[in-house]
């Protein structure tokens, strides 16, 4: 009996030992796949945090069309200019196969039409101390007189790094060479191409060098800006960032990091509305690693800017029409982008309310004003006069509108320099007619609703195509009032506006 008991106890001990061994193996397997890897430093995050729960979702946009294609769009087609013409994939550091040791990766999507690339990478480390630039994000009053050269980044080698993985041997090496940059991120006419310089600084390093003070799990856009206080140039940056997010197929709106040192500006309100969060590169306290980083091309490389010097034969059309009848010479992308801006601020973009209904209060005529204001540290606070008698024209329009017999016409005083960005976008979407002298404020027409009428007053010194092009690419009705100098005859402006109001039933 005693022997049987001993045998039973021995079997129980063996069973418990085996069970403990299996449990230990399972624990180690789980720990290996969910806990910090020694190859990435102690702050390597748990991958379970990658759900995107902290990111804003994409809104439903009536003008949205798919950004992925079965075949690349035709060169110099509207989709190639304004949508996903980034069809050539380049892999300076390809991703690993599932059965290989994990490492970082880096690829670019090149557009032959725009001659620019959207690049993205995984396990990318940014070392702020290797970026020579002012801190950024300061109040304007703190940095009056600061030079522009202090605000544009200069990158040392290794300012950005990609994890080469356990198989990487030898000292750090450059990710790409000069030939790659010249072919896929050319300087063109840009004197200081900061995104090209950033890519040039990227080095591939071994896991022992890839130490992170902080990890950012969510996809993050890296953006360098130039004329950050000018609405036209900033909208080209917004558009580039939006396109980059769509081309790379991000399931939610990404986070945003400014890799420049500009001070805070009112236009940041829209950056924050469009994307999930905003930080400046120099505001990180140490090396920061991004699980997925996306490098947005400069605004100068968008069709919005390139259209000023080259012919882009595109016309705005509805997404519904293009879905049924694709046309290489038509686009709905700018309408989609305008809806994105309105939705980001919480305004309705419901398909059934795409056109502004005329309320009982009548038609809004928005007069976009040019005002003196302090824009950036090197700005004197005075804007160039492009309509010398702007106040006289506004007063005349106000008197005409108040005495209109057929319709109620509300003349809106568009003092944009004293309005929040959300208020500006609201004024644009509520307008039946938008009128104003040539100036950056008119770039807001990207957010105008269909059938909005644009009247641009153009002095003899500022005959530039910015807003005629945007109106054409959105499919908006546009009319120019050309002046011999900078003085506008009020009756002439009233006659032009009255004619357009009659076409609206007034």
C-alpha positions as CSV (number, residue, x, y, z in Angstrom):
1,X,0.0,0.0,0.0
2,X,2.9,2.3,0.9
3,X,4.6,1.6,-2.4
4,X,1.4,2.4,-4.3
5,X,1.1,5.7,-2.4
6,X,4.7,6.5,-3.3
7,X,4.2,5.7,-6.9
8,X,1.0,7.9,-7.0
9,X,2.9,10.8,-5.3
10,X,5.8,10.4,-7.8
11,X,3.3,10.6,-10.7
12,X,1.7,13.7,-9.2
13,X,5.1,15.4,-8.7
14,X,6.1,14.6,-12.4
15,X,2.7,15.9,-13.6
16,X,3.1,19.1,-11.6
17,X,6.6,19.5,-12.9
18,X,5.5,19.0,-16.4
19,X,2.6,21.4,-16.0
20,X,4.9,24.0,-14.5
21,X,7.3,23.7,-17.4
22,X,4.5,24.1,-19.9
23,X,3.2,27.2,-18.1
24,X,6.7,28.6,-17.9
25,X,7.2,28.1,-21.6
26,X,3.8,29.8,-22.4
27,X,4.7,32.7,-20.1
28,X,8.0,33.2,-21.8
29,X,6.5,33.0,-25.2
30,X,3.8,35.6,-24.3
31,X,6.4,37.8,-22.6
32,X,8.6,37.7,-25.7
33,X,5.8,38.8,-27.9
34,X,4.2,41.5,-25.7
35,X,7.0,42.9,-23.5
36,X,9.8,45.3,-24.2
37,X,12.5,43.9,-26.5
38,X,16.1,44.3,-25.2
39,X,17.0,45.3,-28.8
40,X,14.9,48.5,-28.5
41,X,15.6,49.8,-25.1
42,X,13.5,49.7,-22.0
43,X,10.8,52.0,-23.3
44,X,9.7,49.8,-26.2
45,X,5.9,49.8,-25.9
46,X,3.4,47.0,-25.6
47,X,2.0,46.4,-29.1
48,X,-1.5,46.1,-27.8
49,X,-1.6,49.9,-27.6
50,X,-1.7,50.1,-31.4
51,X,-5.5,50.1,-31.8
52,X,-5.7,53.8,-32.8
53,X,-8.1,54.5,-30.0
54,X,-6.5,57.9,-29.5
55,X,-6.9,58.9,-33.1
56,X,-9.7,60.8,-34.8
57,X,-11.6,58.8,-37.3
58,X,-12.0,60.0,-40.9
59,X,-15.3,61.7,-41.5
60,X,-17.7,60.5,-44.2
61,X,-17.2,62.9,-47.1
62,X,-19.7,63.1,-50.0
63,X,-17.0,63.8,-52.5
64,X,-14.7,61.0,-51.4
65,X,-13.5,58.6,-54.0
66,X,-11.2,55.6,-53.4
67,X,-7.5,56.5,-53.2
68,X,-6.3,53.0,-54.3
69,X,-6.3,52.0,-57.9
70,X,-6.2,48.8,-59.9
71,X,-3.8,50.6,-62.2
72,X,-1.9,53.9,-61.9
73,X,-3.7,57.0,-63.2
74,X,-2.6,58.4,-66.6
75,X,0.4,60.8,-66.3
76,X,-0.7,64.4,-66.0
77,X,-4.3,63.4,-65.5
78,X,-6.3,65.2,-62.8
79,X,-6.0,62.2,-60.5
80,X,-2.2,62.2,-61.0
81,X,-2.1,65.9,-60.1
82,X,-4.6,66.0,-57.3
83,X,-5.1,62.5,-56.1
84,X,-3.0,59.3,-55.9
85,X,-0.5,59.7,-58.7
86,X,2.1,58.3,-56.2
87,X,2.2,55.0,-57.9
88,X,5.9,53.9,-58.1
89,X,7.0,52.1,-55.0
90,X,10.6,52.3,-53.9
91,X,12.0,50.3,-51.0
92,X,15.4,51.6,-49.7
93,X,14.9,49.3,-46.7
94,X,12.2,46.6,-47.4
95,X,10.2,45.2,-44.5
96,X,11.2,41.8,-43.2
97,X,9.5,38.5,-43.9
98,X,7.4,37.0,-41.1
99,X,10.0,34.4,-40.4
100,X,12.9,36.9,-40.1
101,X,14.0,39.0,-37.1
102,X,12.0,42.2,-37.1
103,X,13.6,45.5,-38.1
104,X,12.6,48.9,-39.3
105,X,11.6,49.6,-42.9
106,X,11.4,52.6,-45.2
107,X,9.7,53.1,-48.6
108,X,8.7,56.0,-50.9
109,X,5.8,56.4,-53.3
110,X,6.9,58.5,-56.3
111,X,4.8,60.7,-58.6
112,X,6.2,61.2,-62.0
113,X,3.6,63.9,-62.6
114,X,4.4,66.0,-59.6
115,X,8.1,65.0,-59.4
116,X,7.8,64.4,-55.7
117,X,7.5,61.5,-53.3
118,X,5.6,60.5,-50.1
119,X,7.9,58.5,-47.9
120,X,7.1,56.4,-44.9
121,X,9.0,54.2,-42.4
122,X,8.6,51.9,-39.5
123,X,10.8,51.9,-36.3
124,X,12.0,55.4,-37.1
125,X,14.0,57.3,-34.4
126,X,14.2,61.1,-34.3
127,X,17.1,62.7,-32.3
128,X,16.1,66.3,-31.6
129,X,19.5,67.3,-30.5
130,X,20.8,66.6,-34.0
131,X,18.3,69.0,-35.5
132,X,19.5,72.6,-35.5
133,X,16.4,74.8,-35.3
134,X,14.6,77.1,-32.8
135,X,12.3,75.4,-30.3
136,X,9.1,76.4,-32.1
137,X,5.6,76.9,-30.9
138,X,6.4,80.1,-28.9
139,X,4.1,83.0,-28.7
140,X,4.7,85.6,-31.5
141,X,5.5,88.3,-28.9
142,X,8.4,86.2,-27.5
143,X,10.3,86.0,-30.8
144,X,9.9,89.3,-32.6
145,X,12.8,89.8,-34.9
146,X,14.0,86.2,-35.0
147,X,15.5,85.3,-38.3
148,X,13.9,82.8,-40.7
149,X,17.2,80.8,-40.9
150,X,16.7,80.0,-37.2
151,X,13.3,78.5,-37.9
152,X,14.2,76.3,-40.8
153,X,15.8,73.0,-39.7
154,X,19.3,71.8,-40.5
155,X,19.8,68.1,-40.0
156,X,22.9,66.4,-38.9
157,X,23.6,62.9,-40.1
158,X,21.6,60.6,-37.9
159,X,19.0,63.2,-37.0
160,X,16.7,60.4,-38.1
161,X,17.5,56.7,-37.9
162,X,15.9,53.4,-38.8
163,X,16.4,50.2,-36.9
164,X,18.5,47.8,-39.0
165,X,17.6,44.8,-36.7
166,X,19.8,42.1,-35.3
167,X,21.2,41.2,-38.7
168,X,22.6,44.7,-39.3
169,X,26.4,44.7,-39.0
170,X,28.9,47.5,-39.1
171,X,28.7,51.3,-38.4
172,X,25.6,53.4,-39.3
173,X,25.1,53.9,-43.0
174,X,23.0,56.4,-45.0
175,X,19.6,55.1,-46.0
176,X,19.7,56.6,-49.5
177,X,22.3,58.1,-51.7
178,X,22.4,61.4,-53.7
179,X,21.3,59.6,-56.9
180,X,18.1,58.4,-55.2
181,X,17.4,61.9,-53.9
182,X,17.9,63.5,-57.3
183,X,15.6,61.1,-59.0
184,X,12.8,60.8,-56.4
185,X,13.1,63.9,-54.1
186,X,14.6,66.5,-56.5
187,X,15.2,70.0,-55.3
188,X,13.6,71.6,-58.4
189,X,13.3,75.3,-57.8
190,X,13.2,75.0,-54.0
191,X,16.3,76.7,-52.6
192,X,16.1,74.9,-49.2
193,X,14.3,71.6,-49.6
194,X,13.9,70.6,-46.0
195,X,12.2,67.3,-46.5
196,X,14.9,66.2,-48.9
197,X,17.5,67.2,-46.3
198,X,15.6,65.2,-43.7
199,X,15.7,62.1,-45.8
200,X,19.4,62.6,-46.5
201,X,20.0,62.6,-42.8
202,X,18.4,59.2,-42.2
203,X,20.8,56.5,-41.2
204,X,20.3,52.7,-40.7
205,X,21.7,51.6,-37.3
206,X,22.1,48.4,-35.4
207,X,19.8,47.5,-32.5
208,X,22.3,48.5,-29.9
209,X,22.2,52.1,-31.2
210,X,18.4,52.3,-31.5
211,X,17.6,53.5,-28.0
212,X,14.3,55.4,-27.4
213,X,13.3,57.8,-24.7
214,X,9.7,57.6,-25.9
215,X,7.7,55.6,-28.4
216,X,4.8,56.9,-30.5
217,X,2.6,54.0,-31.4
218,X,0.2,55.8,-33.7
219,X,1.0,56.8,-37.3
220,X,2.6,60.3,-37.3
221,X,3.1,62.8,-40.1
222,X,6.4,64.7,-40.1
223,X,5.9,68.1,-41.7
224,X,8.3,71.0,-42.4
225,X,6.7,74.3,-43.2
226,X,7.9,77.6,-44.8
227,X,5.4,80.4,-45.1
228,X,3.4,79.1,-42.2
229,X,1.5,82.3,-41.5
230,X,0.2,82.7,-45.1
231,X,-3.1,81.0,-45.8
232,X,-2.4,80.1,-49.4
233,X,0.9,78.4,-48.6
234,X,-0.5,76.8,-45.5
235,X,-3.4,75.3,-47.4
236,X,-0.9,73.7,-49.8
237,X,0.7,72.2,-46.7
238,X,-2.7,71.0,-45.4
239,X,-3.4,69.5,-48.8
240,X,0.0,67.7,-48.9
241,X,-0.5,66.3,-45.4
242,X,-4.0,65.1,-46.3
243,X,-2.9,63.4,-49.5
244,X,0.0,61.8,-47.7
245,X,-2.4,60.3,-45.2
246,X,-4.7,58.9,-47.9
247,X,-2.0,57.6,-50.1
248,X,-0.4,55.6,-47.3
249,X,-3.8,54.2,-46.4
250,X,-4.0,55.3,-42.8
251,X,-7.2,54.0,-41.1
252,X,-7.5,57.1,-38.9
253,X,-6.3,60.6,-38.9
254,X,-2.6,60.6,-37.9
255,X,-0.7,62.5,-35.3
256,X,1.4,65.5,-36.4
257,X,4.9,66.7,-35.7
258,X,6.3,69.9,-37.0
259,X,10.0,69.5,-37.8
260,X,10.5,73.2,-37.9
261,X,10.9,76.0,-35.4
262,X,8.2,78.5,-36.4
263,X,6.3,80.2,-33.6
264,X,2.6,79.6,-32.9
265,X,0.3,81.1,-35.5
266,X,-3.5,81.3,-35.8
267,X,-3.5,78.7,-38.7
268,X,-2.5,76.0,-36.2
269,X,-6.2,75.9,-35.2
270,X,-6.9,74.1,-38.5
271,X,-3.9,71.8,-38.2
272,X,-5.2,70.7,-34.8
273,X,-8.7,70.2,-36.3
274,X,-7.6,68.2,-39.2
275,X,-5.3,65.8,-37.4
276,X,-5.3,63.9,-34.1
277,X,-2.6,65.8,-32.2
278,X,0.2,68.3,-32.7
279,X,3.8,68.6,-31.3
280,X,7.0,70.3,-32.3
281,X,10.2,68.2,-32.8
282,X,12.2,70.3,-30.4
283,X,9.5,69.9,-27.7
284,X,10.5,66.2,-27.2
285,X,12.8,65.8,-24.2
286,X,14.9,63.1,-25.9
287,X,15.1,60.6,-28.8
288,X,11.6,59.6,-29.8
289,X,10.7,56.5,-31.9
290,X,7.8,56.3,-34.2
291,X,6.2,53.0,-35.0
292,X,5.0,54.5,-38.3
293,X,6.3,57.8,-39.6
294,X,5.0,59.5,-42.8
295,X,7.0,62.2,-44.5
296,X,4.7,64.8,-46.2
297,X,6.1,66.5,-49.3
298,X,6.5,70.3,-49.2
299,X,3.4,72.4,-50.1
300,X,5.5,73.8,-53.0
301,X,5.2,70.3,-54.6
302,X,1.4,70.2,-54.7
303,X,-0.7,70.9,-57.8
304,X,-2.1,73.9,-56.0
305,X,1.3,75.6,-56.1
306,X,2.7,74.1,-59.4
307,X,-0.5,75.2,-61.2
308,X,0.8,78.8,-60.9
309,X,3.6,78.1,-63.3
310,X,2.4,75.2,-65.4
311,X,-0.7,74.3,-67.2
312,X,-3.0,71.9,-65.3
313,X,-6.0,71.3,-67.4
314,X,-8.5,70.2,-64.9
315,X,-12.0,71.1,-64.0
316,X,-14.1,70.4,-60.9
317,X,-16.8,67.8,-61.1
318,X,-19.0,65.9,-58.6
319,X,-17.7,62.6,-57.3
320,X,-21.0,61.0,-58.2
321,X,-20.5,62.0,-61.9
322,X,-16.9,60.9,-61.9
323,X,-17.8,57.6,-60.3
324,X,-20.2,56.9,-63.2
325,X,-18.2,58.5,-65.9
326,X,-14.4,58.7,-65.2
327,X,-12.7,61.6,-66.9
328,X,-9.0,62.4,-66.8
329,X,-9.6,66.1,-67.2
330,X,-12.0,66.4,-64.2
331,X,-11.5,66.0,-60.5
332,X,-13.5,66.1,-57.2
333,X,-10.4,66.0,-55.0
334,X,-10.4,69.7,-54.0
335,X,-14.1,69.4,-53.1
336,X,-13.3,66.3,-51.0
337,X,-10.5,68.3,-49.3
338,X,-12.8,71.3,-48.7
339,X,-15.3,68.9,-47.1
340,X,-12.5,67.5,-44.9
341,X,-11.8,71.0,-43.6
342,X,-15.5,71.7,-42.9
343,X,-16.0,68.3,-41.2
344,X,-12.9,68.8,-39.1
345,X,-14.5,71.8,-37.6
346,X,-17.7,70.0,-37.0
347,X,-19.8,71.4,-39.8
348,X,-22.2,69.2,-41.7
349,X,-21.1,67.8,-45.0
350,X,-24.2,65.7,-45.5
351,X,-24.6,64.8,-49.2
352,X,-28.2,66.1,-49.2
353,X,-27.0,69.5,-47.9
354,X,-24.1,69.9,-50.3
355,X,-25.6,73.1,-51.7
356,X,-26.4,76.0,-49.5
357,X,-30.2,76.4,-49.1
358,X,-31.4,80.0,-49.2
359,X,-32.7,80.7,-45.7
360,X,-35.5,83.1,-44.8
361,X,-32.7,85.6,-43.9
362,X,-31.6,85.6,-47.6
363,X,-28.3,85.4,-49.4
364,X,-25.0,86.0,-47.6
365,X,-22.5,88.0,-49.7
366,X,-19.1,87.7,-48.0
367,X,-16.7,90.6,-48.5
368,X,-13.2,89.3,-47.7
369,X,-11.2,92.2,-46.2
370,X,-7.4,92.8,-46.1
371,X,-6.3,94.1,-42.8
372,X,-3.1,95.1,-41.0
373,X,-2.0,92.4,-38.6
374,X,1.3,91.0,-37.2
375,X,1.8,87.7,-39.0
376,X,5.2,86.5,-38.0
377,X,8.4,87.7,-36.3
378,X,9.7,89.5,-39.5
379,X,6.4,91.1,-40.4
380,X,5.9,94.8,-40.0
381,X,2.2,94.4,-39.3
382,X,1.2,96.2,-42.5
383,X,-0.4,94.5,-45.5
384,X,0.1,95.6,-49.1
385,X,-2.9,97.5,-50.4
386,X,-4.4,95.8,-53.4
387,X,-7.7,97.8,-53.3
388,X,-6.9,101.4,-52.3
389,X,-10.5,102.3,-51.6
390,X,-11.7,99.1,-50.0
391,X,-13.7,100.9,-47.3
392,X,-15.5,102.9,-49.9
393,X,-16.4,99.8,-51.9
394,X,-17.6,98.0,-48.8
395,X,-19.8,100.9,-47.7
396,X,-21.3,101.2,-51.2
397,X,-22.1,97.5,-51.3
398,X,-23.6,97.7,-47.8
399,X,-25.9,100.6,-48.9
400,X,-26.9,98.7,-52.1
401,X,-27.6,95.4,-50.2
402,X,-29.8,97.2,-47.6
403,X,-31.9,98.7,-50.4
404,X,-32.3,95.6,-52.5
405,X,-36.0,95.1,-53.3
406,X,-36.1,91.5,-54.6
407,X,-34.1,89.5,-52.0
408,X,-32.7,89.9,-48.5
409,X,-29.0,90.3,-49.0
410,X,-26.7,90.2,-46.0
411,X,-23.3,91.8,-46.6
412,X,-20.9,90.0,-44.3
413,X,-17.8,92.0,-43.2
414,X,-15.0,89.4,-43.6
415,X,-12.5,90.7,-41.1
416,X,-10.6,87.4,-41.1
417,X,-7.6,88.7,-39.2
418,X,-9.9,89.1,-36.2
419,X,-11.8,85.8,-36.6
420,X,-10.9,82.3,-35.5
421,X,-10.3,79.8,-38.3
422,X,-13.5,78.0,-37.5
423,X,-15.4,81.3,-37.8
424,X,-13.7,82.0,-41.2
425,X,-14.7,78.5,-42.5
426,X,-18.3,79.1,-41.3
427,X,-18.5,82.4,-43.2
428,X,-17.2,80.8,-46.3
429,X,-19.7,77.9,-46.3
430,X,-22.6,80.2,-45.5
431,X,-21.8,82.5,-48.4
432,X,-23.7,82.5,-51.7
433,X,-21.2,85.0,-53.2
434,X,-17.6,85.6,-52.0
435,X,-16.0,88.9,-53.1
436,X,-12.7,90.5,-52.3
437,X,-9.4,91.8,-53.5
438,X,-6.7,89.4,-54.5
439,X,-5.1,88.1,-51.3
440,X,-4.4,84.9,-49.4
441,X,-7.8,85.0,-47.6
442,X,-9.5,84.0,-50.8
443,X,-7.8,80.6,-50.6
444,X,-10.6,79.7,-48.2
445,X,-12.8,79.1,-51.3
446,X,-11.5,75.5,-51.2
447,X,-14.1,75.1,-48.5
448,X,-16.9,76.8,-50.4
449,X,-20.1,74.9,-51.2
450,X,-21.1,74.0,-54.8
451,X,-22.7,76.9,-56.8
452,X,-20.9,79.5,-54.7
453,X,-20.0,82.5,-56.9
454,X,-16.5,84.0,-56.6
455,X,-15.8,87.7,-57.6
456,X,-12.1,88.6,-57.4
457,X,-11.1,92.3,-57.6
458,X,-7.7,92.3,-59.3
459,X,-5.4,95.4,-59.3
460,X,-3.0,95.9,-62.2
461,X,-0.1,94.9,-60.0
462,X,-1.4,91.6,-58.8
463,X,-2.8,89.7,-61.8
464,X,-2.0,86.2,-60.5
465,X,-4.1,83.1,-61.2
466,X,-4.3,81.6,-57.7
467,X,-8.0,81.8,-57.1
468,X,-9.3,81.5,-60.7
469,X,-7.5,78.2,-60.7
470,X,-8.9,77.0,-57.4
471,X,-12.4,78.0,-58.6
472,X,-11.9,76.1,-61.8
473,X,-10.5,73.0,-60.1
474,X,-13.5,73.0,-57.7
475,X,-16.1,73.8,-60.4
476,X,-17.1,77.1,-58.9
477,X,-18.4,80.1,-60.9
478,X,-15.7,82.7,-61.1
479,X,-15.5,86.3,-62.3
480,X,-12.7,88.8,-62.2
481,X,-13.1,92.5,-61.9
482,X,-9.9,93.9,-63.4
483,X,-8.7,97.4,-62.3
484,X,-6.4,99.8,-64.2
485,X,-4.6,100.5,-60.9
486,X,-5.7,99.7,-57.4
487,X,-8.9,101.9,-57.3
488,X,-12.2,100.2,-57.9
489,X,-15.2,102.2,-59.1
490,X,-18.0,101.3,-56.6
491,X,-20.8,101.4,-59.2
492,X,-18.8,99.0,-61.4
493,X,-18.4,96.5,-58.6
494,X,-22.1,96.8,-57.7
495,X,-23.1,96.2,-61.3
496,X,-21.0,93.1,-61.4
497,X,-22.4,91.8,-58.1
498,X,-26.0,92.7,-59.1
499,X,-25.6,90.7,-62.3
500,X,-24.5,87.6,-60.4
501,X,-27.3,88.0,-57.8
502,X,-29.8,88.1,-60.7
503,X,-28.5,84.7,-61.8
504,X,-29.3,83.5,-58.2
505,X,-32.9,84.7,-58.6
506,X,-32.3,88.1,-57.1
